[in-house]
Amino acid sequence: MKILLLEDDVILQEIVEEFLKENGYEVESFFDGEKALSAIGNKHYALLLLDINVPAIDGFEILSYLRDINNTTPAIYITSLGTIEGLKKGFSLGADDYLKKPFELEELQMRIERIVKLYRLQEEIMIDDIKFIPKAHQIIIGDKVTEMRQKEMQVLEYFIRNKGKIVSFDEIIENVWKEEGMPTYATIRTYIKNLRKMLPKNYFENIKGEGYRFNII
């Protein structure tokens, strides 16, 4: 599970990063908010650990922006701010938890485990010999890991949940895009084309005039 850590205290960053890696997490660390936000825009992280008072863009601004663009990645604030106002602001912006410095590493671990269980971040779906981890946006075949974009993940997950059923374009739009905008049928065909390239064989059957069916034998 990949975690982004934003912490400008060099010593604390090293301590937390080492602890998380020892507990099996993949960690990418940043000292300033601008670089962290850029990384979030280019990669998928299962969880964000955000300090608030950091250079360039603070942790409040980062989470506010992410929630405004419908990025729902779980986030835990790790901060020295201990006022009730700061706590209220953090949760109002969409934080999932709030950990005040100084803290025990074991407490951080417990809070991460709670988020993992709550959002089922490590749920795995098996398709033949393919491991699909929706929340990690990954398809794993043997030693090969393929990273997916969010909509690719959502489209594949919807088809798997409805395997064997004919799924129309309108149904995909209604259940995957919801209120995020109206994609064209051509856009959906492009996503399915991309998914076909990621999988070792073609699971998508084109049902002319009706949609697609995801077949698992």
Buried (B, 14 or more C-beta within 10 A) or exposed (E): BBBBBBBBBEEBBEEBBEBBEEEEBEBBBBBBBEBBBEBBEEEBBBBBBBBBEBEBBBBBBBBBBBBEEEBEBBBBBBBEBEEEEBBEBBEEBBBBBBBEEEEEBEEBBEBBEBBBEEBEBEEEBEBEEBBBBBBBBBBBBEEEEBBBEBBBBBBBBBBBEBEEEEBBBEBBBEBBBEEEEEBEEEBBEEBBEBBEEBBEEEBBEEEEEEBBBBEEE
